[in-house]
């Protein structure tokens, strides 16, 4: 199991979600974040003082996947998030020690497997 964290441009979020869902990767958490990577620092003058705004709005996706979905997930993100310009973001892949579905108490792969849709 792996935890894949992708930090992407906000305007690429819909494309990335579409690519992930098409690859049958449906479990994800989305966070609005600010970050700084290789972008140039924008300097503005405010009330006579120069101010540097170093952080850029980004979207972070956290996706827990079983081993067969690691490469599929990475390829989906790369294909949908890349513009070729500085600031496209990063993907971090980490080992995931344990996953527990709170409702059922299922662990690990069983907890990562999507459940059938239930109609109430």
Backbone as CSV, one residue per row, in Angstrom:
resi,resn,N_x,N_y,N_z,CA_x,CA_y,CA_z,C_x,C_y,C_z
1,UNK,0.845,-1.182,0.000,0.000,0.000,0.000,0.885,1.238,0.000
2,UNK,0.386,2.267,-0.667,1.133,3.517,-0.748,0.187,4.696,-0.541
3,UNK,0.748,5.775,-0.005,0.038,7.047,0.053,0.679,7.934,-1.007
4,UNK,-0.119,8.309,-2.000,0.353,9.182,-3.061,-0.191,10.574,-2.777
5,UNK,0.716,11.526,-2.648,0.343,12.918,-2.428,0.779,13.706,-3.651
6,UNK,-0.170,14.384,-4.280,0.140,15.211,-5.446,-0.207,16.654,-5.113
7,UNK,0.716,17.555,-5.420,0.471,18.987,-5.270,0.428,19.543,-6.689
8,UNK,-0.742,20.077,-7.087,-0.961,20.464,-8.482,-1.508,21.885,-8.578
9,UNK,-1.545,22.391,-9.797,-2.174,23.689,-10.068,-3.682,23.559,-9.862
10,UNK,-4.316,24.540,-9.217,-5.764,24.456,-8.994,-6.552,24.303,-10.294
11,UNK,-6.097,24.946,-11.365,-6.849,24.876,-12.621,-6.767,23.502,-13.278
12,UNK,-5.901,22.632,-12.764,-5.775,21.276,-13.298,-6.582,20.254,-12.492
13,UNK,-7.237,20.686,-11.437,-7.938,19.751,-10.558,-8.996,18.940,-11.298
14,UNK,-9.840,19.584,-12.088,-10.914,18.847,-12.783,-10.334,17.825,-13.750
15,UNK,-9.277,18.204,-14.482,-8.640,17.265,-15.417,-8.049,16.069,-14.669
16,UNK,-7.418,16.334,-13.530,-6.805,15.252,-12.756,-7.883,14.340,-12.178
17,UNK,-8.955,14.917,-11.629,-10.047,14.079,-11.105,-10.628,13.189,-12.200
18,UNK,-10.849,13.762,-13.368,-11.390,12.993,-14.490,-10.458,11.842,-14.861
19,UNK,-9.155,12.110,-14.918,-8.178,11.075,-15.260,-8.126,9.984,-14.193
20,UNK,-8.194,10.380,-12.925,-8.177,9.390,-11.846,-9.412,8.512,-11.886
21,UNK,-10.585,9.124,-12.044,-11.822,8.340,-12.079,-11.828,7.405,-13.282
22,UNK,-11.298,7.860,-14.425,-11.205,7.015,-15.622,-10.290,5.816,-15.372
23,UNK,-9.295,5.996,-14.497,-8.366,4.914,-14.151,-8.893,4.083,-12.976
24,UNK,-10.145,4.346,-12.579,-10.805,3.641,-11.474,-10.138,3.893,-10.127
25,UNK,-9.515,5.072,-10.001,-8.986,5.527,-8.722,-9.993,6.541,-8.208
26,UNK,-10.778,6.141,-7.199,-11.898,6.982,-6.787,-11.788,7.502,-5.359
27,UNK,-10.871,6.953,-4.576,-10.746,7.394,-3.184,-9.678,8.454,-3.048
28,UNK,-10.087,9.704,-2.809,-9.086,10.744,-2.646,-9.590,11.834,-1.721
29,UNK,-8.642,12.525,-1.133,-8.919,13.678,-0.286,-8.287,14.881,-0.957
30,UNK,-9.031,15.981,-1.022,-8.562,17.186,-1.692,-8.416,18.302,-0.668
31,UNK,-7.252,18.954,-0.664,-6.998,20.072,0.237,-6.531,21.268,-0.567
32,UNK,-6.949,22.456,-0.176,-6.422,23.694,-0.754,-5.194,24.062,0.073
33,UNK,-4.082,24.257,-0.595,-2.829,24.547,0.118,-2.098,25.693,-0.570
34,UNK,-1.063,26.186,0.075,-0.173,27.162,-0.536,1.224,26.575,-0.484
35,UNK,1.982,26.774,-1.557,3.306,26.198,-1.570,4.255,26.992,-2.434
36,UNK,5.518,26.652,-2.312,6.537,27.286,-3.135,7.508,26.226,-3.588
37,UNK,7.733,26.177,-4.887,8.709,25.244,-5.437,9.730,26.021,-6.233
38,UNK,9.738,25.822,-7.538,10.733,26.462,-8.383,10.277,27.756,-9.026
39,UNK,9.088,28.240,-8.673,8.585,29.453,-9.304,9.424,30.661,-8.932
40,UNK,9.445,31.640,-9.814,10.093,32.911,-9.512,9.247,33.654,-8.484
41,UNK,9.907,34.437,-7.656,9.194,35.202,-6.633,8.679,36.490,-7.257
42,UNK,7.385,36.731,-7.084,6.787,37.972,-7.583,7.023,39.060,-6.542
43,UNK,7.566,40.168,-6.988,7.817,41.284,-6.067,6.868,42.410,-6.436
44,UNK,6.131,42.907,-5.458,5.198,44.009,-5.682,5.523,45.136,-4.722
45,UNK,5.171,46.331,-5.121,5.355,47.474,-4.243,4.017,47.800,-3.596
46,UNK,4.002,47.839,-2.268,2.789,48.141,-1.518,3.125,49.250,-0.525
47,UNK,2.474,50.399,-0.677,2.740,51.551,0.187,4.223,51.875,0.267
48,UNK,4.895,51.775,-0.891,6.296,52.157,-0.959,7.280,51.072,-0.556
49,UNK,6.791,49.965,-0.017,7.692,48.888,0.406,7.569,47.721,-0.577
50,UNK,8.710,47.134,-0.906,8.659,45.971,-1.782,8.330,44.741,-0.949
51,UNK,7.359,43.965,-1.457,6.943,42.759,-0.744,7.068,41.578,-1.692
52,UNK,7.579,40.470,-1.202,7.696,39.258,-2.018,6.613,38.275,-1.600
53,UNK,5.827,37.861,-2.572,4.799,36.850,-2.316,5.332,35.522,-2.825
54,UNK,5.812,34.705,-1.894,6.521,33.495,-2.274,5.619,32.277,-2.442
55,UNK,4.419,32.309,-1.891,3.604,31.108,-1.902,2.504,31.200,-2.940
56,UNK,2.258,30.086,-3.618,1.269,30.025,-4.688,0.154,29.065,-4.275
57,UNK,-1.063,29.418,-4.652,-2.197,28.542,-4.357,-2.026,27.239,-5.134
58,UNK,-2.209,26.145,-4.448,-2.111,24.815,-5.046,-3.239,23.961,-4.502
59,UNK,-3.404,22.796,-5.083,-4.340,21.801,-4.577,-3.525,20.558,-4.253
60,UNK,-3.784,19.984,-3.091,-3.111,18.746,-2.699,-4.116,17.610,-2.729
61,UNK,-3.733,16.516,-3.362,-4.551,15.312,-3.391,-3.836,14.242,-2.582
62,UNK,-4.530,13.632,-1.661,-4.002,12.478,-0.928,-4.790,11.260,-1.387
63,UNK,-4.065,10.244,-1.881,-4.701,9.077,-2.467,-4.018,7.833,-1.903
64,UNK,-4.770,7.015,-1.194,-4.240,5.756,-0.662,-4.598,4.656,-1.652
65,UNK,-3.582,3.916,-2.113,-3.821,2.883,-3.118,-3.091,1.591,-2.770
66,UNK,-3.617,0.483,-3.301,-2.911,-0.786,-3.216,-1.848,-0.814,-4.318
67,UNK,-0.899,-1.723,-4.207,0.253,-1.744,-5.113,-0.120,-1.727,-6.605
68,UNK,-1.140,-2.493,-7.052,-1.440,-2.480,-8.492,-1.879,-1.103,-9.014
69,UNK,-2.298,-0.211,-8.137,-2.794,1.091,-8.567,-1.747,2.206,-8.475
70,UNK,-0.548,1.897,-7.992,0.464,2.944,-7.812,0.836,3.577,-9.154
71,UNK,1.292,2.784,-10.106,1.722,3.337,-11.398,0.563,3.950,-12.161
72,UNK,-0.595,3.323,-12.108,-1.791,3.830,-12.793,-2.136,5.231,-12.274
73,UNK,-2.064,5.393,-10.962,-2.394,6.675,-10.327,-1.383,7.753,-10.724
74,UNK,-0.110,7.407,-10.668,0.941,8.363,-11.029,0.794,8.794,-12.487
75,UNK,0.575,7.834,-13.383,0.440,8.163,-14.808,-0.774,9.049,-15.061
76,UNK,-1.876,8.784,-14.378,-3.084,9.602,-14.542,-2.818,11.043,-14.116
77,UNK,-2.130,11.210,-12.981,-1.829,12.563,-12.480,-0.879,13.280,-13.435
78,UNK,0.197,12.592,-13.835,1.174,13.216,-14.742,0.519,13.667,-16.037
79,UNK,-0.294,12.804,-16.616,-0.921,13.120,-17.888,-1.880,14.294,-17.810
80,UNK,-2.560,14.435,-16.684,-3.591,15.467,-16.557,-3.088,16.765,-15.935
81,UNK,-2.001,16.721,-15.166,-1.566,17.894,-14.414,-0.450,18.673,-15.103
82,UNK,0.213,18.067,-16.074,1.411,18.678,-16.662,1.061,19.758,-17.682
83,UNK,1.665,20.942,-17.520,1.577,21.988,-18.538,2.935,22.193,-19.197
84,UNK,3.990,21.735,-18.531,5.342,21.940,-19.035,5.991,23.196,-18.497
85,UNK,5.255,23.935,-17.678,5.783,25.178,-17.106,6.199,24.951,-15.653
86,UNK,7.096,25.815,-15.166,7.478,25.766,-13.762,6.219,25.968,-12.924
87,UNK,6.064,25.168,-11.870,4.901,25.303,-11.006,3.852,24.230,-11.223
88,UNK,4.158,23.228,-12.058,3.197,22.143,-12.289,2.978,21.300,-11.042
89,UNK,3.932,21.272,-10.133,3.742,20.559,-8.875,4.654,19.368,-8.701
90,UNK,4.303,18.535,-7.734,5.099,17.361,-7.382,4.161,16.221,-7.011
91,UNK,4.696,14.999,-7.117,4.014,13.804,-6.627,4.961,13.131,-5.636
92,UNK,4.452,12.839,-4.456,5.229,12.150,-3.423,4.587,10.786,-3.188
93,UNK,5.405,9.739,-3.135,4.899,8.387,-2.904,5.565,7.850,-1.637
94,UNK,4.727,7.455,-0.682,5.236,6.967,0.596,4.623,5.611,0.922
95,UNK,5.353,4.776,1.645,4.751,3.537,2.126,3.594,3.870,3.071
96,UNK,2.572,3.079,3.026,1.410,3.271,3.892,1.304,2.053,4.794
97,UNK,1.489,2.281,6.076,1.591,1.179,7.018,0.256,0.500,7.284
98,UNK,-0.805,1.291,7.413,-2.085,0.697,7.783,-3.229,1.599,7.349
99,UNK,-4.323,0.982,6.932,-5.549,1.700,6.581,-6.698,0.997,7.287
100,UNK,-7.592,1.769,7.891,-8.742,1.191,8.590,-9.999,1.945,8.169
101,UNK,-10.995,1.208,7.687,-12.284,1.818,7.373,-13.044,1.942,8.696
102,UNK,-13.362,3.145,9.094,-13.968,3.383,10.402,-15.310,2.664,10.550
103,UNK,-16.168,2.742,9.526,-17.523,2.190,9.645,-17.533,0.682,9.915
104,UNK,-16.648,-0.061,9.213,-16.687,-1.525,9.307,-15.555,-2.111,10.137
105,UNK,-14.500,-1.329,10.364,-13.334,-1.869,11.052,-12.433,-2.678,10.133
106,UNK,-12.710,-2.693,8.818,-11.862,-3.427,7.881,-10.480,-2.784,7.820
107,UNK,-9.479,-3.634,7.587,-8.092,-3.182,7.542,-7.500,-3.305,6.138
108,UNK,-6.564,-2.424,5.860,-5.648,-2.493,4.734,-6.357,-2.630,3.384
109,UNK,-6.040,-3.668,2.594,-6.583,-3.768,1.237,-8.109,-3.762,1.250
110,UNK,-8.709,-4.464,2.203,-10.177,-4.470,2.297,-10.705,-3.060,2.556
111,UNK,-9.977,-2.286,3.336,-10.410,-0.916,3.644,-10.204,0.016,2.446
112,UNK,-9.291,-0.321,1.545,-9.046,0.510,0.365,-9.991,0.185,-0.782
113,UNK,-10.557,-1.019,-0.774,-11.418,-1.452,-1.868,-12.730,-0.691,-1.827
114,UNK,-13.122,-0.064,-2.954,-14.397,0.666,-2.955,-15.562,-0.276,-2.654
115,UNK,-16.507,0.245,-1.915,-17.701,-0.538,-1.602,-18.761,-0.298,-2.660
116,UNK,-19.617,-1.284,-2.911,-20.700,-1.042,-3.868,-21.600,0.088,-3.368
117,UNK,-22.158,0.857,-4.292,-23.046,1.952,-3.919,-24.305,1.364,-3.271
118,UNK,-24.695,1.964,-2.174,-25.915,1.510,-1.494,-26.953,2.612,-1.594
119,UNK,-28.165,2.245,-1.926,-29.244,3.221,-1.999,-30.072,3.126,-0.734
120,UNK,-30.317,4.284,-0.104,-31.078,4.298,1.152,-32.484,4.747,0.882
